[in-house]
């Protein structure tokens, strides 16, 4: 998901908050109703960072779906065109790590992967 802009409705264009498409976020998350939730993400672009962000849906006050780091937020952390991905990895057993995107790929292409005996 791309950061669309960083112009916060109250604090201005400081880069402390990022704005994004609610549709893109919902598709990435696989659900709606995420207002006020916190997520583990990976940021790429202006800087490489991973950690927790808090996000809000559009309201009369906030100017659109936006978020910021859950702790330690400060100006200059986000820029337009930064990308955000969910850290959606789960541990299955003790050594097998499966990411949701990887799992989707495996399920989609299972007949081909099974033929390779992986």
C-alpha positions as CSV (number, residue, x, y, z in Angstrom):
1,X,0.0,0.0,0.0
2,X,1.3,3.5,-0.9
3,X,1.4,6.5,1.3
4,X,-0.6,9.1,-0.6
5,X,0.4,12.2,1.4
6,X,1.5,13.4,4.8
7,X,-0.5,16.6,5.2
8,X,-2.2,16.1,8.6
9,X,-5.5,18.0,9.0
10,X,-4.3,19.7,12.2
11,X,-0.5,19.5,12.4
12,X,0.3,20.3,8.7
13,X,2.7,18.5,6.3
14,X,5.2,17.3,8.9
15,X,5.6,13.6,7.9
16,X,4.5,12.4,11.3
17,X,1.2,11.1,9.9
18,X,0.6,9.2,6.7
19,X,-2.6,9.1,4.6
20,X,-3.6,6.1,2.5
21,X,-6.5,4.6,0.6
22,X,-9.0,2.9,2.9
23,X,-9.9,0.5,0.0
24,X,-6.2,-0.5,-0.4
25,X,-5.8,-0.9,3.4
26,X,-8.9,-3.1,3.7
27,X,-7.8,-5.3,0.8
28,X,-4.3,-5.7,2.4
29,X,-5.8,-6.4,5.8
30,X,-8.6,-8.7,4.4
31,X,-11.3,-7.0,6.5
32,X,-12.9,-3.7,7.3
33,X,-13.7,-2.1,10.6
34,X,-10.1,-1.3,11.6
35,X,-10.6,2.2,13.0
36,X,-8.3,2.9,15.9
37,X,-6.5,-0.5,15.6
38,X,-2.7,-1.1,15.8
39,X,-0.8,-3.2,13.2
40,X,2.7,-4.5,12.8
41,X,4.0,-3.1,9.5
42,X,7.1,-2.7,7.3
43,X,7.8,0.7,5.9
44,X,9.9,1.0,2.7
45,X,10.9,4.1,0.7
46,X,12.1,7.2,2.5
47,X,13.3,4.9,5.3
48,X,13.2,1.2,6.1
49,X,11.4,0.7,9.4
50,X,9.3,-2.0,11.0
51,X,7.0,-1.7,14.0
52,X,3.5,-0.8,15.2
53,X,1.3,1.8,13.6
54,X,-2.1,3.1,14.8
55,X,-4.6,3.9,12.0
56,X,-7.9,5.7,11.8
57,X,-10.6,5.7,9.2
58,X,-12.0,8.8,7.7
59,X,-14.0,11.0,9.9
60,X,-15.4,14.5,9.8
61,X,-12.2,15.7,11.6
62,X,-9.2,13.8,10.3
63,X,-9.3,14.5,6.6
64,X,-9.1,10.8,5.5
65,X,-7.7,7.5,6.5
66,X,-4.4,8.1,8.3
67,X,-1.9,6.6,10.7
68,X,1.3,7.2,12.6
69,X,3.8,5.1,14.6
70,X,2.1,3.7,17.7
71,X,4.9,5.0,19.9
72,X,7.7,7.4,19.2
73,X,5.9,9.2,16.4
74,X,7.6,12.4,15.3
75,X,7.9,14.6,12.2
76,X,9.9,13.3,9.2
77,X,9.0,9.6,9.5
78,X,6.8,9.3,6.4
79,X,6.8,10.6,2.9
80,X,4.4,10.3,-0.1
81,X,5.1,7.1,-2.1
82,X,6.5,5.2,0.9
83,X,5.1,1.7,0.9
84,X,3.5,-0.1,3.9
85,X,3.1,-3.9,4.2
86,X,1.7,-5.9,7.0
87,X,4.1,-8.0,9.0
88,X,1.6,-10.8,8.7
89,X,3.8,-13.8,9.4
90,X,2.7,-16.6,11.6
91,X,4.7,-19.4,13.2
92,X,3.4,-22.8,12.4
93,X,5.1,-25.4,14.5
94,X,8.6,-24.5,15.7
95,X,10.5,-23.8,12.5
96,X,8.0,-23.2,9.7
97,X,7.2,-19.5,9.0
98,X,4.3,-18.8,6.7
99,X,3.4,-15.3,5.5
100,X,-0.2,-14.6,4.4
101,X,1.0,-13.5,1.0
102,X,3.1,-16.6,0.6
103,X,0.3,-18.8,1.9
104,X,-2.1,-17.2,-0.7
105,X,0.5,-18.0,-3.4
106,X,0.9,-21.6,-2.2
107,X,-2.9,-22.2,-2.1
108,X,-3.3,-20.6,-5.5
109,X,-0.5,-22.6,-7.1
110,X,-0.8,-25.8,-5.0
111,X,-1.2,-28.2,-7.9
112,X,2.0,-27.0,-9.5
113,X,3.9,-26.9,-6.2
114,X,2.7,-30.4,-5.2
115,X,4.0,-31.8,-8.5
116,X,7.4,-30.5,-7.5
117,X,7.1,-32.5,-4.2
118,X,8.0,-29.4,-2.0
